[in-house]
Amino acid sequence: MSPLQYVHHVRLEEAKQLLEGSEDSIEAIAGQMGYEDAGYFARLFKREVNLTPAQYRRRFAGLREVLQQRRTA
């Protein structure tokens, strides 16, 4: 893995957490991760995760909340 690939990997992992746990826009999350171009971020995310950021959010947004509820029950 090249240094640039590693940086993208780390940023995308953090982006996944934000998509799961926040209601920030995809553009805002892209900016927080250091991507000025939200379109580039979305293409990179799709290439690495095989889902668009919006698809990922729809699929996994409630998962963290459900898991936390199960731990406290």
ABEGO torsion letter per residue (X at the ends): XBAAAAAAAAAAAAAAAAAAABABBAAAAAAAAGBABAAAAAAAAAAAAGBBAAAAAAAAAAAAAAAAAAAAX
